[in-house]
Amino acid sequence: MLRDNKKTIPYPGYWAFIGGSTEENETREQALIRETKEEVHYNVKDHRFFKKYTWNGHKINMFYIKGDYYLSDFKLGEGQKNKIFS
């Protein structure tokens, strides 16, 4: 996703994975499902935890999202543009 070009967000105008922070009392899996729905209007059904690491002081959790889908399945809720990279 090409992030919005707003000075109030980290890395405005950069390409990034879909994501966000957990809310109070929210698991990382719940955040994955909520953020994916908010950002690209996609309902995550089958996911698997992949990796946890720290980057620039941020705790990052990455997941595999399994499925057969097309770029047209993702409707922007945030960001400027979507693209699938190989």
Secondary structure as GFF3:
##gff-version 3
##sequence-region A 1 86
A	DSSP	alpha_helix	28	40	.	.	.	ID=ss1
A	DSSP	beta_strand	47	55	.	.	.	ID=ss2
A	DSSP	beta_strand	58	65	.	.	.	ID=ss3
A	DSSP	three_ten_helix	71	73	.	.	.	ID=ss4
###
